[in-house]
Structures are given as C-alpha cells and as structure tokens.
Amino acid sequence: MATIIDGKALAAKVKENVKKEAESLARRPGLAVILVGNNPASRVYVTSKEKDCAECGFLSEEYALPEETTQEELISLIRELNGRADIDGILCQLPLPDGIDEEAVLMAISPEKDVDGFHPMNMGALLVGKEGFLPCTPYGIMEMLEEYGIDPKGKRCVVIGRSNIVGKPMALLLLQKHGTVTICHSRTQNLAEICRQADILVAAVGKLHMVTADMIKPGAVVIDVAMNRNEAGKLCGDVDYAEAEKIASAITPVPGGVGPMTRAMLMKNTLLAAQKHQA
C-alpha cells in the first residue's frame, strides 16, 4: 500500500512556521481578497483563506463585489490596493463573471503583491529561474515532495494538464529540480503509455477518475491536483484513488492532499511579500 501524503498535516506545519516568522515583523502581513459575483465554490475558497489569515495572525480584508461590477471598477479597486502600505498581497478570486477580462485584471495587480504568482512578470521569473512569487499549487506540491523525501532529480516526471496556474509552472519547478519532464494534454496521443513511464505523475485536468490503475507505473508517486465531484456529490480527484493506492509508492488523497497546501503556500507568499516590503 502507498504512503499517504498528508497535505492537511503539512499545511498546518507550514502555517505554524509562517505565524512564527510573521510575529517578528514590525507590522503584521496584510492580504486583500477580492470576490466578484456569487459563485458558491469561490465563496467557500475565500472564507477558507480568511480563516488561514486568522491562524497566521495576518490582516485580512475582503472585498465582496456584486456580479454587475465592471472591469473598470474592479481594476480601480486593485490600483487602490496596490498603493496601500498595509496590504502586502492582493488576490482576485477566479473565475470572474462574464464580461471581465481575467488577464487584464491579473495584469493590474502589482507583481510585488501578486501572491497568487499569476502575473506574467512572476511567471517569467519562474521560467528563467529568477526570484519571484510561485503559483501556490505547484509550490505546495514541491513542498510535499520535499517533506516526504521524494527527489525529482533524474526521475521521469509526467504532468497531465497545461494550464498557466498548475500544469506549466509544475513542469518548470520539476525541471528546476532536475526531473525529466513530459507535459500531456487533451491532444496527447498514447496518454496511458506515457503515464506508465512516470516515476512522478501529476494529474491536473479536472476530469473524474481519468487516471486509472493501468496508467500507473508500479512504485510511482501520484499527485492528484483536481477537485471533482462524483455522482453522489463526494469530492474526488482525477485519479482512481482506491485502485491507484495499491500500485503507487506514495499518493495524495482528495480531499486532504494538494488543496490545503495550496492555501498554506498563499500564506507563505504573503509573508514573503511582507518581509520584502518591510526590509
């Protein structure tokens, strides 16, 4: 049976360390979270992030804007927050309502306050190996691998998914750690065959149980990023967990795996921003 990679326990450890470091600062780190519209899943995420801020001793400000908010109004708020000395990080919860250009909104956030790590300047820094904010989900996965003594060096790493938020930065971070990386996506031919070669397999597609046991190399490390719901409404990932657990050497559960670490790394990025602003 596989080792279960406990993201919930590791996230608690990360947040405790963040809290201790934050206590040494002249002022507490500040995070502004913007929520536009009435997306129920986004509401849950925002509430969770506010709870994380409280646990870490951060200042947390929520801006809940109505569905009819214009792009101009949203960007105006972001610019105001860019100029606030007590706000170190700005997070605009995605997805945004129709009619608002997500790219324009993300571009409006100062790279120095982009604690989600989505601004092109931070993405570019990751590409060339310079310092910047890392996207929280891939950042959290790398922390998990390190915590469990899983070194990508020299290993065949397969990432299923090519999003800017997870797939692409995940591949770059594995490459930085000397993994040999293949990115797969909806146009990939022989997906199962490629996955079977992976020593480390990261599934980030959002398709229920698309990774089956016959796609996993015996002894592989399996990281399941997705949050899907099955017919019964239960949270599940991209991986058929019950069968994969019998084959993998280590695996993340859903829920309780990658999700808590994504939120913990947001706190770590906000602390880093505060440390830079107070240096």
C-alpha positions as CSV (number, residue, x, y, z in Angstrom):
1,M,0.0,0.0,0.0
2,A,1.1,3.5,-0.8
3,T,2.3,6.1,1.7
4,I,-0.5,8.7,2.0
5,I,0.9,12.2,1.5
6,D,-0.9,14.2,4.2
7,G,-1.4,17.7,2.8
8,K,-3.6,18.7,5.7
9,A,-0.9,18.0,8.4
10,L,1.9,19.5,6.3
11,A,-0.2,22.7,5.7
12,A,-0.8,23.1,9.4
13,K,3.0,22.8,9.9
14,V,3.7,25.4,7.2
15,K,1.1,27.9,8.6
16,E,2.6,27.5,12.1
17,N,6.1,28.4,10.8
18,V,4.6,31.3,8.9
19,K,2.9,32.6,12.0
20,K,6.1,32.4,14.0
21,E,8.0,34.3,11.3
22,A,5.3,36.9,11.0
23,E,5.5,37.7,14.7
24,S,9.0,39.1,14.2
25,L,7.8,41.7,11.7
26,A,7.2,45.4,12.6
27,R,3.6,45.0,11.4
28,R,1.5,42.0,10.5
29,P,1.2,40.9,6.9
30,G,-1.9,42.1,5.1
31,L,-3.9,40.2,2.4
32,A,-6.7,41.7,0.4
33,V,-9.1,39.2,-1.2
34,I,-11.5,40.3,-3.9
35,L,-14.6,38.2,-4.7
36,V,-16.8,39.3,-7.7
37,G,-20.2,37.7,-8.0
38,N,-22.0,34.8,-6.3
39,N,-20.0,31.7,-7.3
40,P,-20.6,29.3,-4.3
41,A,-17.3,27.5,-4.7
42,S,-15.4,30.8,-4.8
43,R,-17.3,31.9,-1.6
44,V,-16.0,28.7,0.1
45,Y,-12.4,29.3,-1.0
46,V,-12.5,32.9,0.1
47,T,-13.9,32.0,3.6
48,S,-11.1,29.4,3.9
49,K,-8.4,31.9,3.1
50,E,-9.8,34.3,5.7
51,K,-9.6,31.5,8.2
52,D,-5.9,30.8,7.2
53,C,-5.1,34.5,7.7
54,A,-6.6,34.4,11.2
55,E,-4.5,31.4,12.0
56,C,-1.3,33.1,10.8
57,G,-2.0,36.4,12.5
58,F,-2.4,38.3,9.3
59,L,-4.6,41.3,8.5
60,S,-7.3,40.1,6.1
61,E,-9.6,42.4,4.1
62,E,-12.4,41.0,1.9
63,Y,-14.0,42.9,-0.9
64,A,-17.2,41.2,-2.0
65,L,-18.3,42.9,-5.1
66,P,-21.7,42.4,-6.9
67,E,-22.0,40.4,-10.1
68,E,-22.6,43.6,-12.2
69,T,-19.2,45.1,-11.2
70,T,-17.5,46.5,-14.3
71,Q,-13.9,45.7,-15.2
72,E,-13.0,49.4,-14.8
73,E,-14.4,49.4,-11.2
74,L,-12.5,46.2,-10.3
75,I,-9.2,47.5,-11.7
76,S,-9.7,50.8,-9.9
77,L,-10.0,48.9,-6.6
78,I,-6.9,46.9,-7.4
79,R,-4.9,50.1,-8.1
80,E,-6.1,51.5,-4.8
81,L,-4.9,48.3,-3.0
82,N,-1.6,48.4,-4.9
83,G,-0.9,51.8,-3.2
84,R,-1.8,50.6,0.3
85,A,1.3,50.2,2.6
86,D,-0.6,47.8,4.9
87,I,-1.6,45.4,2.1
88,D,1.2,43.1,1.1
89,G,-0.8,40.7,-1.1
90,I,-3.8,41.0,-3.4
91,L,-5.8,38.0,-4.5
92,C,-8.6,38.3,-7.0
93,Q,-10.6,35.0,-6.8
94,L,-11.2,33.3,-10.2
95,P,-13.3,32.7,-12.2
96,L,-14.6,36.2,-12.8
97,P,-18.1,36.9,-14.2
98,D,-18.6,37.1,-18.0
99,G,-17.5,40.4,-19.5
100,I,-14.4,40.9,-17.3
101,D,-11.1,40.1,-18.9
102,E,-9.2,38.0,-16.3
103,E,-5.8,38.7,-18.0
104,A,-6.3,42.4,-17.7
105,V,-7.3,42.1,-14.0
106,L,-4.3,39.9,-13.2
107,M,-2.0,42.3,-15.0
108,A,-3.4,45.2,-12.9
109,I,-2.1,43.6,-9.7
110,S,1.4,44.8,-8.8
111,P,3.9,42.0,-9.3
112,E,5.2,42.8,-5.8
113,K,1.7,42.0,-4.4
114,D,0.9,39.1,-6.7
115,V,0.9,36.4,-4.0
116,D,-1.0,34.0,-6.3
117,G,2.0,34.1,-8.6
118,F,-0.1,34.6,-11.8
119,H,1.4,37.9,-13.1
120,P,3.5,37.5,-16.3
121,M,6.5,39.0,-14.5
122,N,6.4,36.3,-11.8
123,M,5.7,33.6,-14.4
124,G,8.7,34.9,-16.4
125,A,10.9,34.9,-13.3
126,L,10.0,31.2,-12.8
127,L,10.8,30.4,-16.5
128,V,14.3,31.9,-16.2
129,G,15.0,30.7,-12.6
130,K,14.9,34.2,-11.0
131,E,13.2,35.1,-7.7
132,G,9.5,35.8,-7.8
133,F,6.2,34.5,-6.3
134,L,5.5,30.9,-7.3
135,P,1.9,29.8,-8.2
136,C,0.6,28.3,-4.9
137,T,-0.5,24.8,-6.1
138,P,2.8,23.8,-7.8
139,Y,4.7,25.4,-4.9
140,G,2.7,23.4,-2.5
141,I,3.4,20.2,-4.4
142,M,7.1,20.8,-4.4
143,E,7.0,21.3,-0.6
144,M,5.1,18.0,-0.3
145,L,7.7,16.1,-2.3
146,E,10.5,17.6,-0.2
147,E,8.7,16.8,3.1
148,Y,8.3,13.2,2.0
149,G,11.9,12.8,0.7
150,I,10.9,12.5,-2.9
151,D,13.6,13.9,-5.1
152,P,12.7,14.6,-8.8
153,K,16.4,14.5,-9.8
154,G,16.9,12.1,-12.7
155,K,13.3,10.9,-12.5
156,R,10.8,10.7,-15.3
157,C,8.0,13.2,-14.4
158,V,4.7,13.4,-16.3
159,V,2.3,16.3,-15.8
160,I,-1.2,15.9,-17.2
161,G,-2.5,19.4,-17.9
162,R,-1.0,22.5,-19.4
163,S,-2.8,25.4,-17.5
164,N,-0.9,28.5,-16.6
165,I,-2.0,28.0,-13.0
166,V,-0.8,24.4,-12.5
167,G,0.5,22.4,-15.4
168,K,3.1,24.7,-16.9
169,P,4.6,26.0,-13.7
170,M,4.5,22.5,-12.2
171,A,6.6,21.3,-15.2
172,L,9.1,24.2,-14.7
173,L,9.5,23.5,-11.0
174,L,10.2,19.8,-11.6
175,L,12.7,20.8,-14.3
176,Q,14.4,23.1,-11.8
177,K,14.9,20.1,-9.6
178,H,16.5,18.1,-12.4
179,G,13.4,16.0,-13.3
180,T,13.0,14.8,-16.9
181,V,9.5,16.3,-17.7
182,T,6.8,15.5,-20.1
183,I,3.6,17.6,-20.3
184,C,0.5,15.8,-21.6
185,H,-2.8,17.3,-22.6
186,S,-6.1,16.7,-24.5
187,R,-4.2,16.3,-27.8
188,T,-1.6,13.9,-26.5
189,Q,-1.5,10.5,-28.2
190,N,-0.8,7.3,-26.2
191,L,-1.5,9.1,-22.9
192,A,-1.7,5.8,-20.9
193,E,1.6,4.6,-22.3
194,I,3.4,7.9,-21.4
195,C,1.9,7.9,-17.9
196,R,3.1,4.4,-17.3
197,Q,6.7,5.6,-17.7
198,A,6.3,8.2,-14.9
199,D,8.2,7.9,-11.7
200,I,6.3,11.0,-10.6
201,L,2.8,11.5,-12.1
202,V,0.9,14.8,-11.5
203,A,-2.7,14.9,-12.7
204,A,-4.2,18.4,-13.1
205,V,-7.1,18.1,-15.6
206,G,-10.4,18.2,-13.7
207,K,-11.8,15.0,-15.1
208,L,-13.2,12.5,-12.7
209,H,-11.0,9.3,-12.4
210,M,-9.4,9.8,-15.8
211,V,-6.2,8.3,-14.4
212,T,-6.8,4.6,-13.9
213,A,-4.7,1.9,-12.2
214,D,-3.4,0.6,-15.6
215,M,-1.9,4.0,-16.3
216,I,0.4,4.0,-13.2
217,K,3.9,2.5,-13.1
218,P,4.3,0.3,-10.0
219,G,6.0,2.3,-7.3
220,A,5.3,5.7,-8.9
221,V,4.5,8.8,-6.8
222,V,1.0,10.0,-7.8
223,I,0.0,13.7,-7.1
224,D,-3.7,14.4,-7.7
225,V,-4.5,18.1,-8.1
226,A,-8.1,18.0,-9.2
227,M,-11.3,18.5,-7.1
228,N,-14.2,16.9,-8.9
229,R,-17.5,15.5,-7.5
230,N,-18.8,12.0,-8.3
231,E,-22.5,11.1,-8.8
232,A,-23.0,11.0,-5.1
233,G,-21.6,14.5,-4.7
234,K,-18.4,13.3,-3.0
235,L,-15.1,15.1,-3.7
236,C,-12.8,13.1,-5.8
237,G,-9.7,13.7,-8.0
238,D,-8.5,12.9,-11.4
239,V,-7.1,9.6,-10.1
240,D,-9.0,6.4,-9.3
241,Y,-7.6,6.6,-5.8
242,A,-8.8,3.2,-4.4
243,E,-7.0,1.3,-7.2
244,A,-4.0,3.6,-7.6
245,E,-3.2,3.4,-3.9
246,K,-2.5,-0.3,-4.4
247,I,0.1,0.4,-7.1
248,A,1.8,3.7,-6.2
249,S,4.6,4.1,-3.6
250,A,3.1,7.4,-2.4
251,I,-0.2,9.2,-3.3
252,T,-2.1,12.4,-2.3
253,P,-5.7,11.9,-1.2
254,V,-8.7,14.1,-2.4
255,P,-9.6,15.9,-0.3
256,G,-6.8,16.5,2.2
257,G,-3.9,16.4,-0.2
258,V,-2.9,19.3,-2.5
259,G,-5.8,21.6,-1.6
260,P,-4.7,22.5,1.9
261,M,-1.1,23.0,0.7
262,T,-2.2,25.5,-2.0
263,R,-3.8,27.7,0.7
264,A,-0.8,27.3,3.0
265,M,1.6,28.5,0.3
266,L,-0.6,31.5,-0.3
267,M,0.1,32.4,3.4
268,K,3.9,31.8,2.8
269,N,3.9,34.0,-0.3
270,T,2.1,36.8,1.7
271,L,4.7,36.5,4.4
272,L,7.4,36.8,1.8
273,A,5.8,39.9,0.3
274,A,5.5,41.5,3.8
275,Q,9.2,40.7,4.5
276,K,10.2,42.3,1.3
277,H,8.1,45.4,1.9
278,Q,9.5,45.8,5.4
279,A,13.1,45.2,4.5
